[in-house]
Amino acid sequence: MEKFENLYRRAAERKGGEMALSHLLSKPLTYDELLLVSNSEVLAEFTRKIFQSGFVWAVVNKKWDGFEEVFWNFDIDKLIMMPDDMLERKAADPKIIRNHTKVKTVRDNAIWLKELSDEYGSVSKWLADWPADDITGLWLHLKKHGARLGGNTGPYALRQLGVDTFILSRDVETYFRSHNLIDGGLTSKRNLKIIQDTFNQWKKESGFSLQELSQIVAYSVGDNHVGFIS
């Protein structure tokens, strides 16, 4: 495994120096800040990323006010009471993107998040208390218990919500494959463990968050356009 100082030096050189690199990095929310994220905000972001998956993100964003209106600002307590016939009508509403399979996830995920909120006090408390050294475990939990939150959909939503996570972007995958750290399927249990352990070690060496480390890895690869998704 490459030492963090070498990785960081290469990323800084590619981006014009340490100062330039620092301006490109974004940080996750603090523990206390994350606790302020509402259940509705979590469901809204999960839903946004579900609809953006395999679709033009700009179109989803353009219609987002319609989503907020149709789904009562993602009020979980209201959504879990929504009967099937109402769900069908909402799936056909022109204010949103009419995809019944994805619309169904709004109620499904509302029910799941309600259960989490009842158990932990809020969904954000559950997210904030998840062990930082097992973020891939959180991804797998979202995939198993949530609706359509597998692949990068869950991690992208977590990043946007402010949860500290790395992202398996194309640049990050390129890094791990070019350094012969992983092979085969990117999200196999073996590869996820290697990637998690590597990020954990870099975090110990550097003090950077997983989010910052993810971006540094991507910037170290070469010419790229990296935003929050790295």
N, C-alpha and C positions, 0 to 999 in steps of 0.2 A: 504494500500500500504506500502511495506517495505521501510524503510528509506535507503537512498543511503549508508550511512556509514556502515550499517550492511551488505548490499550487497557487498560492496567493501571489507570489512574485510574478508568475507567468500571466495571471489574469490582469495584474496591475500594468505590466508591460504592454499587453494587448490593448488596454483601454486608456493609455496615456498617463500612467502614474497612479500612485496610491490615492492621491486626493481626488482624481477623476473617478477612480473606481468607487471610492466611498460615497460619492454623490449618486452613483447608479444603484446602490444597495438600498433595499427597503427592509423595515423591521416588522416583526409581528406585534400584536398587542401584548401588553403586560398582563399578568395574571388578573390584576384588579380591573383593568380595562376590559378584558374578555368577559368578566362576570357581568358587565353591563349590557352585553348583547342579549337581546330579547329572544324568546322562543319563536316569535313571528319572524324575526330577522333571519334566524337559522333556517326555518322552513322556506322562506322566500329565496335565500341564496341557494339552497339545495334545488329548489324548483327551477331557478334561473339556469343553473348549470346543467340540469337534466334536459331542459329545452335547448340549450346551446350545444349540447353534445350532438355532433353530426349535422349541425345546422349553422347558418350564418349568424354569428353572435350579434352583429349590428341589427339584424332584423328583430331578434328577441328583445334587445335593449330598446328598440324603437317602440315596440308594443308593450313595454313593461308597465306603463301606467294602466293599461287595460287589464293586465294580469292582477295588479293590485286591487283594482275595482272589482273584478269578477270574483276574486277569492278573498274579499273582505279584509284586505291588507294582511292576509295570511294569519288571521286570528285562529289559532289552533282549536280553541274551545268551540268555535262555530263550525269549523271545517269537519271535525270528527262527528258532528251530528248530521252532516249532509247526506240525504237519502240518495239512492241510486238514480232515481229519475231526475233529480236536480243536477247530479254529476253529469248525466247525459246532456242536459241542456247547456251546462257550462262548457262542455267539450265542443259544442257546436257554436259557441258565441264568437262572432267575428272580431271581437275586441282582442282576442288572444290567438295564438297559433293553435289551430284545431287538430290536435293529435290526441285521440282518446286514450291511447296507451300511456302517454306521458301525463295527461290530465289526471288520470286515475292515481298517479303517484302522489298528487297533492294530498288527497285524503289518507292514503296509505301511510305516507310519511308523517302526516299530522297525528295519526293514531299512535305511531311508534314514538314520536317525540313527546307526546303527552304522557306516555308511560314513563319515559326517561325523566321528564320534568317532575312528575309525581314522586319518583323515587329519590331524585337527587336535589330537588328544590328548583332547579332550572336546567335546561339543556346546556347552557353555557357553563354552569358549574361542573357538569359531567365532562364537558370538553376540556375545561381548564385543569381538571384534576387527572386527566389521562396522562400516564407516564411519558415524558418527552423522549425517553430513550427507546420507546416502542411505538413510534408514530405509524409504522406500517401495520401494527396490530390494530390501530384505530381505523386505518383504511379498510382492512379486512372485516372489521366489525360493521362498518357502514355498508359494505357490500353484502354481508350476510343478513343483516337485520333491516336495512333500509330498502327502499324501492328504487332501482335503477341508479344506485350510487357506486357501482363498481368502476373498474378502470381508473381513468384520471378524473372522472366526474366528482367523486367524493373529495379527493385531494385538492382539486381546483376550488371547490366550494369552501373547504377548510381554510385555504390560503386567503381567499377573499374575506372570510369572516374574521381573520386575524389570528387564527390558530397557527402556532409555529410548526411548519412542516416543509420538508423539501418536496420538490415536484419532479417526477420522472419525465421531464421534457425531452425532446429529441437531442438537445445538446448534452444534457446530463447522461442520457443513455449512451450517446457517442463516447463520452469520457470513460464510462465504466467498461464499455466493450473494447475501446482502443487500448486500455491499460490491462486488458485480459483479466479483469476482475470477475466478470460474469460471462456466461454463454447460455444459449438456448433461450427459452421464453423469459422475457423481462421480469414478469411478475410471479415467477415460480417461487416457492417458499425458500429455496436455497438462495436465489438471487436477491430476494427481498431482505433476507438476513444479512447477506454480505453488504448490501447497500446501506442498510440501517447501521450495522456495526462500523462501517467506514465513516459515515456521517457522525456517529457518536464519538469516534476517536478524534476526528477533526474538531468537533465541538470542544472536547477536553483540551486539545492543543491550543485552540485559538480564542475561545470565549465568545465566538460568534454564534448567533442563532442558526437553527437549521435553515430558516428562510434565507438568511444572508449567505450561508455556505452553499446552498443550492444555486444561488445566483453567481457566486464566485466560480463554482465548478463550470457553469455554463459559459461564463466569460473567459474561462481559461482555455476553452476548446478552440475558439477562433472567431471569425466574424459571425455575429448573431444579433438578433433583435430580441432582447430579453426584458420582459416586464415582470408582473407579479407571478407569471406562470412558471418561472424557473425557480 
